[in-house]
Amino acid sequence: MKILPKSARETKAEFFGKKGWTLHTILMYTKKSGHQELDIHAYDHWSMDARQDSWFTASSLHAVIESLENKPKWITIISDNGPHYHNADLMMILGNWLEWYQINVKKWIFLEAGEAKTTIDSHHAQITHAIKRQVRLGLDIMEGADIETAIRDIRGTSVAHLELNRTKDQNKRAKNTLPGNSNLFEWTWPGEGSMAGYILGREIPNVGEWTNFSPAQISNLQKKKIEIPEPMSSTHTTPKNEWVIAMPNISGIDPKRLTRERLLFELKKRNINVINTAKRDELVKELELGLANETEMIQDDISENQENQNIIWNSTYEFPLESGWALKSKQKYGKKGGGKRISKRVWKLLEEYFLEGDVDKSKRFTATTMLENLRNKVEERELDEEEIPKLQTIQGWISRYSAQHR
């Protein structure tokens, strides 16, 4: 997100011409062993670098990894479909993470822009509110350090100043490519086995066949050198409060929001015996554990069924569209102005019909009567059938022509 300088006594003239700062957020979800909760840690990096691209994203991720005392063995990334995330450069950079950081990137899932709201949207709303509150208190946002002061008290948030090392990204003409990457919304980087070193992508997460990019192919497609980012980063601030949420479960129940009576009911329904005099916090923990076990059992059953059973589709009727018709790679986009144009002969006839109506109001043509006259010209062999435009095309022509001659 973009943050502009703000003042409690700002004039309209002072608003224009601002440069401001870039704020990039990474949310890290971790689960502690023995706990049925997720710990969320927000890493907000503000920078004077306004160019949000793959190098900025890679540098921001690098700063987070280097700040961790205990690095994870594997991660899964979910983000929107922005061009600074979904590009060949970043996909190739992540292929080196196992070597650089000893972290295996299990998958990266891209969400269509505007089609899903994530926790990060709520976090950015909190940041906006915190900055507005800071300004209303008379504390201006005039430097990057003011951003840290404004948002550091948000639950589970660490803030740092990030400045990129752009010296390694000077060759702008050379471009790394992965053919068809814009159509692939799930990516993975196998760290071992026969597919180690490959980059795999497919169009729908968890569905369909993978598109494979072998190390040899990647080497040919890589025109820019891939190097580890080395940004300059200040020390991340320490969150004053933890940001903890319950583990998602198949029933969609949040035990912490239930009354004591409802907790006892849900526990009894699952045959979990508890003492009636137990405190509410104890009931919440018992139900969280029961829901977690319930979800794990269902997930195990699904995995077992997928491995041991063949799914047979009952196609008692023919679907009018071929398989995969909704995939992005199957969509056909026409170029602007690349459609069928009105021929010069038809244009002159339409103009004659239009002007004739101006001379004699009783002979005014509508789009329908114009189309009928053009079809008569086809029967008289003065026009070809292919030249006849659609009714909507004629209606659009009338609107444009009348607007030009007012």
Number of C-alpha atoms within 10 A of each C-alpha: 11 12 18 15 18 20 18 14 11 11 9 7 7 12 12 8 7 11 12 20 20 19 23 19 20 17 18 15 15 14 13 9 7 7 13 19 18 17 18 19 19 21 22 27 24 27 21 15 15 14 11 15 16 19 23 25 17 21 21 25 16 19 22 20 15 12 12 9 7 8 14 13 12 12 15 13 15 13 16 19 17 13 12 17 21 22 18 20 23 19 23 19 17 21 21 20 17 17 11 12 15 14 18 22 21 15 19 22 22 21 18 12 11 8 7 9 11 11 10 14 11 11 17 16 11 15 19 16 13 19 22 18 13 21 16 13 10 11 17 20 23 13 13 20 13 15 25 21 15 21 20 21 16 18 18 19 24 22 24 23 19 24 19 18 14 13 7 14 13 9 11 7 7 12 13 20 18 17 12 13 18 15 16 22 20 22 23 21 24 18 20 10 7 8 15 13 19 21 23 20 25 21 23 18 16 10 9 10 11 17 16 13 18 15 14 10 13 17 11 11 16 17 15 17 13 17 11 16 20 16 18 12 21 13 12 19 15 12 17 13 11 13 16 16 14 16 18 16 16 12 9 9 16 16 21 17 10 14 12 16 9 12 19 21 13 18 19 13 10 12 10 13 11 13 9 8 6 11 10 17 11 12 21 21 15 17 22 24 17 18 25 17 14 15 16 13 12 12 13 11 12 11 11 11 12 11 9 8 8 8 8 6 6 6 7 6 6 7 8 6 8 8 8 11 10 10 12 14 13 10 9 7 6 8 7 6 7 7 8 10 11 17 12 10 11 16 13 12 15 23 13 13 18 20 14 15 14 13 10 9 9 9 13 15 19 15 19 14 13 19 19 13 15 22 19 13 17 16 12 10 10 12 16 13 13 9 17 18 17 12 15 11 14 20 15 11 17 17 10 11 13 10 9 8 6 5
